[in-house]
Amino acid sequence: MRKPTKLTDKSAQSAKPASVAREESPASNRATRAQERRAAIVDAAMEEFIARGFAATRLDDIAKRAGVAKGTIYLHFKDKESMFEELVRIVIVPVVARLTALPPPTGSVRDLIEAFAGNFLKEVIGTRRGDLVRLIVAEGPRFPAVADFYYREVVSRGIAAMRALIELGIARGEIHEKDLARYPQILVAPAMIAVIWQSLFARHAPLDAQEMLRVHLDLIFGERRTT
């Protein structure tokens, strides 16, 4: 297939047939409207999933909330699972990517871990992202494909980042328990506890997640020395 000739000078631009210009605008508008409909569907899906749970959410309810016909959903997503996966990619994966893209370890490993966990708490606790994580914890066992996807796209990346930091801490002598590298889940346990606690028990006993994280890291690294 021949590639269209690129027009660069004004005379060439003015020579473009008017019919071509008329065709380009509607096509561009259609693409924009399609993107807007897709975004509306994803937003509606998030609200429905959080409100009803994954199992109870119906495509009809998502379509109604998004203001589109049910058939429109199938132009963008093949089923409910693919829609949920898209939601995770848009809402959670970018956060994990930012958190795992840590700067070069010029400071202490503890400082890096505190930054990682602190940003996680800020980005997730009390937000719709936290609601989504709790939904996966609650319904993942019944929908293993959803849980598997979440593990690949989110959990495995976070665990790999934590293991790398632990190994660096051991090499520097900041962490003395070498077996911690085998269980990096221990390092991020306070963050997950905070996510679950927020929805179940916060109204009975509010939890200071940042302070809990500090105590947890004191157990691993030793108490910070104050000057």
Steps between C-alpha positions, in 0.01 A plus 500: 500500500635839407560744779320832462722783386579743779412857405723757660472831313203731501427459131479124540274536801269731310494253214343229722154421365215642706333158503800352684487774763128438546562126546774544758294703743211253544748213541684693768172580671395137493830392659461763771143393573609135514773584753251697708252212498772255601607725788137538610458121497813449711389767750155344524649153539712616792197646679292189439774256600564686823131541581382148409810282491643328196260205499181705538589770248308471173598648167151650479567702816837619367343604169224689677743686725728580205207621290567261213325203345604160629620409151743792512688330781579205273663736251766566765506196730430132437371429852488617861844362583672689218325817620627443853852441370486830312389669820800361688734610219367855511449549873763291680780394264625860443522551876707184543721605209567837666569343837734234364694750288706596803794741471859372527559384860717789613322521835429225749292201399261580779441846350419342164261249654330771702455703182361198317257398774410858586408579141300178480299600805443847357396372157280212622367543854169685498482508120308303237821308437476363851141397434618316191776318690252393767267373229778281360582365846133420564407346165832384356463144634176457302648647184853359466554656157449846650731418792763361263490816290533721807795296623682530166436869447521635856608264777799340328644841411467629853651184648794514258569862596484418872731199462757714317493757780532233768800344326658843475434557870661166587804576284542838673457354845179695565293181526639217712227239447606351167193275472289813453596491131308172473187667632480855364126488573592570862637838401175622344267325745405824683381656174268209423375488859419869478303454175285226650467665841379824343185340361421258782598651832600866458166622639564300819873557537667747262844385396803727461652314205810719481580448868442126469743499207761682711473244781517215249818638344652553845459126555687428177766772496520595865377825649612819333765689691404855577762771517 
